[in-house]
Amino acid sequence: MKVCENFYSSTSDPCKICVPVNDLSLEQVVVLSQPMKQWTIEKVASELKKILDPVIVTKFVEQQIDGRSLGLLTTDLLMTHMGLALGPALKVVDFVQSMRKLQESQQASVGAGEARVP
């Protein structure tokens, strides 16, 4: 985890780490602190509870879906093999795509910031 370079600074200008991307909530920032591929089954369940009914989330735990598995799921797999209705399946796929985009943009901004450090 990165520490803000302005943490002890007298300036009020936020660093690139502090600037919110798409008005991220604190929960989303915590999500981004670890790549989705490294999420445990419990972490996946915790994040999916934010967008799905808990009964549906238990299916992910029963099927031992961790972060790597979550990234491989398609709408078809979710509906056919996990028995999800179309709506929840689309929400999961959209969530995965959103997490990928957020993590890519975070890596790009952190990487750009690190490149400028002498």
Secondary structure, DSSP 8 states (H G I E B T S, - for coil): ----TTTT-S-----TTTS-SSS--HHHHHHHTS-GGG--HHHHHHHHTTTS-HHHHHHHHHTT--HHHHHH--HHHHHHTT---HHHHHHHHHHHHHHHHHHHHHHHHHHHHHHT--
